[in-house]
Amino acid sequence: MRPPSYKAIVDEYATAIRSGALPAGTRLPTHRTLARERRVALATATRAYAELASAGLAVGEQGRGTFVRVRSGYDGIEPSRALPVPRVADLSFNQPLAPDQGDLLRQALRALASSGDAEALLRQHPPGGHRHDRAAVATYLLDRGVDTAPENVLLTNGAQQALDCVLRTLTRPGDVLAVDALGYPGIKLLAAAHGLDLAPVAVTPAGPDLDALDRLCRARPVRAVYTMPTVHNPLGWVLDRAQRERLVGVAARHGCTLIEDGTYAFLEAAPPPPLHALAPERTCYVAGLSKNVAPGLRFGFAVLPDRLVRAATTQLRTAAWGAPGLITALATGWLADGTVARLERERRTDAVARQAVARTALAGLTTTAHPGSYVVWLTLEPHQRPDRVAAALAAEGILVSTADAFATTRHHPGALRLALATPPLADLPAALGRLRATLDAIAP
């Protein structure tokens, strides 16, 4: 009798899960047990479980096995935003806003409306932006240690489009992109859209395992390395200068391009030099104003080596052209008049206060966090499965992110990411207190 294909195994399990024959939380056989029982290769069993995970039907948890996923809709990379009870706190997404930002916007819009050539804001800007707007970003970046000419700056519709533009320019379907084993979920979405092969690099409390990255680059043709060296999302690390020099050295030795994500770098007041400062010829630096100014201000930028600027400009023209004129005028105006610098100082103070609240509320639990960031990585107890915990918290009016959204490995750690920036600071102690009480109520 011919052994079943991985597709037949997937269909059988999918039917059983959807019908309820295999209830949520059921532990599935290990990969080796499945392979032995079905008389298939281990690779076939592994592929079957990967397909079930991609379909949202199963979840692999590091050190625990593979389980039928709780279909609450509150876990994964695109969790539900609708809660069954009145919302208490959204700890799943950082949307920092200062109390006076509405007034700032009104003032800026009035100033633009009374400017000498308001109609210019309605005209089409060149892909990547006008030179004077790119120069405003280049001047701003000097304070981050990024010294670049305006011609090497491309303005985009948010940092995600900047990342998309860089990947479109650098890679082709099938290329290998090295990423942290835990990292920004948006890079996973982009890699899938572009048909890239994500190669996870093990992480340590202090940063990526650079020896593992070097071994990966020796074994596989890594095209680029995506990294967040300053205030990592979700683990909060800041690589020291020696680590940065080692990372640049690995990339140079193997001919890789570095994609440096500086989205949260503003939260570190005095970081080591960015990778771009150490190796501008092989580094693409991307960031935006969503976290330091306002999430609705979709304004980002990419800083590129000379050899990539023309191709990246073509990619921007092909995709979405770049940042709208009105948004660009708002953003560059705030860059020029010091508003962005002031808001970044306020954000740093605010983030430190929120981390202090979190340390008190979560004392005794296993957490990882930068002392001045908006993120806490909360490792759960072995009996606390992330999908079930997320569902229990949703029933209490609290949204969180589960580890599978950030994991690039097949098996995901049992953890949550808590985003601290969205609730009002005065409400954060009660929200985290309710989260703690919910966790404590989940019995072994």
C-alpha positions as CSV (number, residue, x, y, z in Angstrom):
1,M,0.0,0.0,0.0
2,R,1.4,3.4,-1.0
3,P,2.1,5.7,2.0
4,P,-0.1,8.8,2.2
5,S,1.2,12.0,0.9
6,Y,1.7,15.0,3.2
7,K,-1.5,16.5,1.5
8,A,-3.6,13.5,2.5
9,I,-2.4,13.8,6.1
10,V,-3.1,17.5,6.1
11,D,-6.6,16.9,4.7
12,E,-7.4,14.2,7.3
13,Y,-6.2,16.4,10.3
14,A,-7.9,19.5,8.9
15,T,-11.2,17.7,8.6
16,A,-11.0,16.3,12.1
17,I,-10.1,19.7,13.6
18,R,-12.8,21.6,11.8
19,S,-15.4,19.0,12.7
20,G,-14.5,19.1,16.4
21,A,-13.3,15.5,16.4
22,L,-9.9,16.9,17.5
23,P,-10.8,19.6,20.0
24,A,-8.8,22.8,20.5
25,G,-5.8,22.1,22.7
26,T,-5.3,18.5,21.7
27,R,-1.7,17.5,21.6
28,L,-0.9,16.0,18.2
29,P,1.7,13.1,17.8
30,T,5.3,14.1,17.6
31,H,6.8,14.5,14.1
32,R,8.6,11.2,14.6
33,T,5.6,9.4,15.9
34,L,3.5,10.6,13.0
35,A,6.1,9.5,10.5
36,R,6.3,6.1,12.1
37,E,2.5,5.6,12.3
38,R,1.9,6.7,8.7
39,R,5.0,5.1,7.4
40,V,6.2,8.3,5.8
41,A,9.5,10.2,5.9
42,L,10.1,12.6,8.8
43,A,10.3,15.4,6.3
44,T,6.8,14.5,5.1
45,A,5.4,14.6,8.6
46,T,7.2,18.0,9.2
47,R,5.7,19.4,6.1
48,A,2.2,18.3,7.0
49,Y,2.4,20.0,10.4
50,A,3.8,23.1,8.7
51,E,0.8,23.2,6.4
52,L,-1.6,22.8,9.3
53,A,0.2,25.7,11.1
54,S,0.0,27.9,8.0
55,A,-3.8,27.2,7.8
56,G,-4.2,28.3,11.4
57,L,-5.2,24.9,12.6
58,A,-2.2,23.9,14.7
59,V,0.6,25.5,16.5
60,G,4.0,24.2,17.4
61,E,5.4,25.2,20.8
62,Q,9.1,25.0,21.6
63,G,9.8,22.1,23.9
64,R,6.1,21.1,24.2
65,G,5.0,19.8,20.9
66,T,2.2,20.5,18.3
67,F,-1.3,21.3,19.4
68,V,-4.7,22.0,17.8
69,R,-5.0,25.8,17.9
70,V,-7.6,27.4,20.0
71,R,-9.7,29.2,17.3
72,S,-10.5,32.2,19.4
73,G,-9.0,34.6,16.8
74,Y,-7.0,36.4,19.4
75,D,-3.6,34.9,18.6
76,G,-1.3,34.9,15.5
77,I,-0.1,37.6,13.2
78,E,-3.5,39.1,12.5
79,P,-5.6,38.8,15.7
80,S,-9.1,39.9,15.9
81,R,-9.7,43.4,17.2
82,A,-13.3,42.7,18.3
83,L,-13.7,41.8,22.0
84,P,-16.6,39.9,23.6
85,V,-16.6,42.4,26.5
86,P,-15.9,46.1,26.7
87,R,-12.3,46.9,26.0
88,V,-10.0,47.4,29.0
89,A,-6.7,47.8,27.2
90,D,-5.1,47.1,23.9
91,L,-1.7,45.7,24.7
92,S,-1.3,44.2,21.2
93,F,-0.2,47.3,19.3
94,N,1.8,50.4,20.1
95,Q,-0.1,53.6,19.2
96,P,1.7,56.3,21.2
97,L,0.0,59.8,21.1
98,A,0.8,62.8,23.2
99,P,-2.2,64.8,24.7
100,D,-1.5,67.9,22.6
101,Q,-1.0,66.2,19.3
102,G,-4.5,67.1,18.0
103,D,-3.7,70.8,18.6
104,L,-0.3,70.3,16.9
105,L,-2.1,68.9,13.8
106,R,-4.6,71.8,13.7
107,Q,-1.8,74.4,13.9
108,A,0.2,72.6,11.2
109,L,-2.7,72.3,8.8
110,R,-3.6,76.0,9.3
111,A,0.0,76.9,8.5
112,L,0.0,74.8,5.4
113,A,-3.4,76.2,4.3
114,S,-2.0,79.8,4.5
115,S,1.3,79.0,2.9
116,G,2.2,80.8,-0.3
117,D,1.7,77.7,-2.6
118,A,-0.8,75.4,-1.0
119,E,-1.7,74.0,-4.4
120,A,1.7,72.5,-4.6
121,L,0.7,70.0,-2.0
122,L,-1.9,68.6,-4.5
123,R,0.6,68.1,-7.3
124,Q,2.4,64.8,-7.8
125,H,5.8,64.5,-6.1
126,P,8.6,62.6,-7.8
127,P,9.1,59.0,-6.6
128,G,11.2,59.2,-3.5
129,G,10.3,62.9,-2.8
130,H,11.6,66.3,-3.7
131,R,15.3,67.0,-2.9
132,H,14.5,69.6,-0.2
133,D,12.2,67.1,1.6
134,R,14.8,64.4,1.4
135,A,17.4,66.9,2.7
136,A,15.1,67.5,5.8
137,V,15.2,63.8,6.6
138,A,19.0,63.6,6.0
139,T,19.5,66.4,8.4
140,Y,17.3,64.8,11.0
141,L,19.2,61.5,10.7
142,L,22.5,63.1,11.6
143,D,21.3,63.0,15.2
144,R,20.9,59.2,14.8
145,G,24.5,58.8,13.5
146,V,23.3,58.3,9.9
147,D,25.3,60.7,7.7
148,T,23.9,60.6,4.2
149,A,23.4,62.8,1.2
150,P,19.8,63.7,0.3
151,E,20.2,61.8,-3.0
152,N,20.5,58.6,-1.0
153,V,17.2,59.1,0.9
154,L,13.9,57.9,-0.5
155,L,10.7,59.0,1.1
156,T,8.0,56.4,1.5
157,N,4.5,55.8,2.8
158,G,5.6,54.5,6.1
159,A,8.5,52.3,7.2
160,Q,6.8,49.2,6.0
161,Q,6.8,50.5,2.4
162,A,10.5,51.4,2.9
163,L,11.2,47.8,3.8
164,D,9.1,46.6,0.9
165,C,11.0,48.9,-1.5
166,V,14.4,47.6,-0.2
167,L,13.4,43.9,-0.5
168,R,12.0,44.5,-4.1
169,T,15.3,46.1,-5.0
170,L,17.6,43.6,-3.4
171,T,15.9,40.2,-3.8
172,R,14.2,37.8,-6.2
173,P,11.9,35.0,-5.3
174,G,13.8,32.1,-3.7
175,D,16.5,34.3,-2.3
176,V,17.6,33.6,1.3
177,L,16.9,36.4,3.9
178,A,18.5,35.9,7.3
179,V,16.3,37.2,10.2
180,D,16.2,36.8,14.0
181,A,14.3,33.8,15.3
182,L,12.1,36.3,17.0
183,G,11.5,39.7,15.3
184,Y,9.2,42.2,13.7
185,P,6.1,40.4,12.2
186,G,6.0,42.7,9.2
187,I,9.2,41.2,7.7
188,K,7.4,37.8,7.6
189,L,4.5,39.2,5.6
190,L,6.9,40.9,3.2
191,A,9.0,37.8,2.8
192,A,6.0,35.7,2.0
193,A,4.7,38.2,-0.5
194,H,8.1,38.2,-2.3
195,G,8.6,34.5,-2.2
196,L,11.7,34.8,0.0
197,D,13.2,31.9,2.1
198,L,13.4,33.1,5.7
199,A,16.5,31.7,7.5
200,P,16.1,32.1,11.3
201,V,19.1,33.1,13.4
202,A,19.1,32.0,17.0
203,V,18.8,34.8,19.5
204,T,20.4,35.3,22.9
205,P,19.5,37.8,25.7
206,A,22.1,40.2,24.3
207,G,21.3,39.9,20.6
208,P,21.5,37.6,17.6
209,D,23.9,34.7,17.8
210,L,26.5,36.0,15.4
211,D,28.4,32.7,15.3
212,A,25.1,31.1,14.1
213,L,24.7,33.8,11.5
214,D,28.3,33.1,10.2
215,R,27.6,29.4,10.0
216,L,24.3,30.1,8.1
217,C,26.1,32.3,5.6
218,R,28.8,29.6,5.1
219,A,26.1,27.0,4.4
220,R,23.6,29.0,2.4
221,P,23.6,31.8,-0.1
222,V,22.3,34.5,2.2
223,R,21.3,37.6,0.1
224,A,20.6,40.0,2.9
225,V,20.4,40.2,6.7
226,Y,17.4,42.0,8.3
227,T,18.3,43.3,11.7
228,M,17.1,45.7,14.4
229,P,20.2,46.5,16.5
230,T,18.8,49.4,18.5
231,V,15.8,48.7,20.8
232,H,14.8,45.4,19.2
233,N,11.2,44.5,18.7
234,P,10.2,42.4,20.7
235,L,13.2,41.6,22.9
236,G,14.5,45.2,23.5
237,W,18.2,44.6,23.1
238,V,20.7,47.2,22.0
239,L,23.8,45.7,20.4
240,D,27.1,47.2,21.6
241,R,29.7,48.5,19.3
242,A,31.7,45.2,19.3
243,Q,28.6,43.3,18.3
244,R,27.8,45.7,15.5
245,E,31.4,45.5,14.1
246,R,31.1,41.7,14.2
247,L,27.8,41.8,12.4
248,V,29.2,44.1,9.7
249,G,32.2,41.8,9.4
250,V,30.1,38.7,8.8
251,A,28.1,40.6,6.2
252,A,31.3,41.8,4.4
253,R,32.9,38.3,4.6
254,H,29.9,36.7,2.9
255,G,28.8,39.5,0.6
256,C,25.5,40.2,2.3
257,T,23.6,43.4,2.4
258,L,22.4,44.6,5.8
259,I,18.8,45.9,6.2
260,E,18.9,48.0,9.4
261,D,15.5,48.8,10.9
262,G,15.7,51.9,13.1
263,T,12.0,52.1,13.9
264,Y,12.5,52.1,17.7
265,A,16.0,53.5,17.8
266,F,14.8,56.9,19.0
267,L,14.0,55.4,22.4
268,E,17.8,54.9,23.1
269,A,19.1,58.4,23.9
270,A,22.8,57.5,23.3
271,P,23.2,54.3,21.2
272,P,26.4,53.0,19.6
273,P,26.8,54.0,16.0
274,P,24.3,52.5,13.6
275,L,25.3,49.8,11.2
276,H,25.0,52.4,8.4
277,A,27.8,54.5,10.0
278,L,30.1,51.4,10.1
279,A,29.3,50.1,6.6
280,P,27.3,52.6,4.5
281,E,28.2,50.8,1.3
282,R,26.3,47.6,2.3
283,T,23.6,48.9,4.6
284,C,20.0,50.0,3.8
285,Y,18.6,52.0,6.8
286,V,14.8,52.2,7.1
287,A,12.6,53.9,9.7
288,G,9.6,56.2,9.9
289,L,7.6,58.5,12.1
290,S,4.8,56.1,13.3
291,K,6.2,55.3,16.7
292,N,8.0,58.6,17.6
293,V,5.3,61.0,16.2
294,A,2.0,59.3,15.4
295,P,0.9,55.9,14.0
296,G,-1.4,57.6,11.5
297,L,1.4,59.7,10.0
298,R,2.4,57.2,7.3
299,F,5.8,58.7,6.6
300,G,8.9,56.6,6.3
301,F,12.3,56.6,4.5
302,A,15.0,54.4,3.2
303,V,18.7,55.3,3.1
304,L,20.4,53.4,0.4
305,P,24.0,52.9,-1.0
306,D,24.7,54.7,-4.3
307,R,24.5,51.4,-6.3
308,L,20.8,50.8,-5.2
309,V,19.2,54.3,-5.5
310,R,18.2,54.1,-9.1
311,A,16.7,50.6,-8.9
312,A,14.9,51.5,-5.6
313,T,13.4,54.6,-7.2
314,T,12.1,52.5,-10.0
315,Q,10.6,50.1,-7.5
316,L,8.9,52.9,-5.7
317,R,7.5,54.2,-9.0
318,T,6.2,50.7,-9.8
319,A,4.6,50.1,-6.4
320,A,3.0,53.3,-4.9
321,W,5.3,56.2,-5.9
322,G,6.1,57.3,-2.3
323,A,4.8,59.5,0.4
324,P,1.8,61.9,-0.4
325,G,2.6,65.6,-0.6
326,L,0.4,66.7,2.3
327,I,1.9,64.1,4.6
328,T,5.4,65.0,3.5
329,A,4.8,68.7,4.2
330,L,3.5,67.9,7.7
331,A,6.4,65.5,8.5
332,T,9.2,67.7,7.2
333,G,7.7,70.8,8.8
334,W,7.8,69.0,12.2
335,L,11.3,67.7,11.5
336,A,12.5,71.3,10.8
337,D,10.8,73.1,13.6
338,G,12.0,70.7,16.4
339,T,8.6,69.1,17.0
340,V,9.8,65.6,16.2
341,A,12.8,66.0,18.5
342,R,10.6,67.2,21.3
343,L,8.1,64.4,20.9
344,E,11.0,61.9,20.9
345,R,12.2,63.2,24.2
346,E,8.7,63.0,25.6
347,R,8.3,59.4,24.3
348,R,11.6,58.4,26.1
349,T,10.3,59.8,29.4
350,D,6.9,58.2,28.9
351,A,8.4,54.8,28.0
352,V,10.6,54.7,31.1
353,A,7.5,55.4,33.2
354,R,5.5,52.7,31.6
355,Q,8.3,50.2,32.0
356,A,8.4,51.0,35.7
357,V,4.7,50.3,36.0
358,A,5.2,47.0,34.2
359,R,8.1,45.9,36.4
360,T,5.9,46.5,39.5
361,A,2.8,44.8,38.0
362,L,4.7,41.8,36.6
363,A,7.2,41.3,39.4
364,G,8.0,37.6,39.8
365,L,7.2,36.7,36.2
366,T,9.8,36.0,33.6
367,T,10.0,39.1,31.5
368,T,12.5,40.6,29.0
369,A,12.5,44.4,28.2
370,H,14.6,47.4,27.5
371,P,14.2,49.8,30.4
372,G,13.1,52.6,28.1
373,S,11.0,50.8,25.5
374,Y,7.3,50.3,24.9
375,V,7.5,46.5,24.8
376,V,7.7,43.6,27.4
377,W,8.3,40.0,26.4
378,L,6.5,37.8,28.9
379,T,7.5,34.2,29.0
380,L,4.6,32.0,30.2
381,E,4.6,29.0,32.5
382,P,4.6,25.6,30.8
383,H,0.9,25.0,31.4
384,Q,-0.1,28.4,30.0
385,R,-0.5,28.0,26.3
386,P,-0.3,31.3,24.5
387,D,-3.5,30.9,22.4
388,R,-5.5,29.9,25.4
389,V,-4.0,32.8,27.5
390,A,-4.8,35.3,24.7
391,A,-8.4,34.0,24.6
392,A,-8.7,34.3,28.4
393,L,-7.4,37.8,28.3
394,A,-9.8,38.8,25.5
395,A,-12.6,37.6,27.7
396,E,-11.3,40.2,30.3
397,G,-11.2,43.0,27.7
398,I,-7.4,42.8,27.1
399,L,-5.7,42.3,23.7
400,V,-2.2,41.0,23.5
401,S,0.2,39.5,20.9
402,T,1.3,35.9,21.0
403,A,4.8,34.7,20.3
404,D,3.9,33.0,17.0
405,A,3.4,36.4,15.4
406,F,7.1,37.1,16.0
407,A,8.6,33.7,15.6
408,T,10.3,32.7,12.3
409,T,11.1,29.2,13.5
410,R,8.8,26.2,13.1
411,H,8.3,25.9,16.9
412,H,7.2,29.0,18.8
413,P,8.1,29.9,22.4
414,G,5.4,30.1,25.0
415,A,5.3,33.8,25.4
416,L,3.3,37.1,24.9
417,R,4.4,40.5,23.7
418,L,2.9,43.3,25.7
419,A,2.8,46.7,23.9
420,L,2.6,49.4,26.6
421,A,2.2,52.6,24.6
422,T,-1.5,52.6,23.8
423,P,-3.4,52.7,27.1
424,P,-3.4,56.0,29.0
425,L,-0.5,55.9,31.5
426,A,-3.0,56.3,34.4
427,D,-4.9,53.2,33.2
428,L,-1.9,51.0,32.7
429,P,-1.5,49.7,36.3
430,A,-5.0,48.4,36.5
431,A,-4.8,46.8,33.0
432,L,-1.6,45.0,33.9
433,G,-3.0,44.1,37.3
434,R,-6.0,42.4,35.5
435,L,-3.6,40.7,33.1
436,R,-1.6,39.3,36.1
437,A,-4.8,38.1,37.9
438,T,-5.9,36.3,34.7
439,L,-2.6,34.6,34.4
440,D,-2.6,33.6,38.0
441,A,-6.1,32.1,37.6
442,I,-5.0,29.7,34.9
443,A,-4.3,26.5,36.8
444,P,-1.6,24.0,35.9
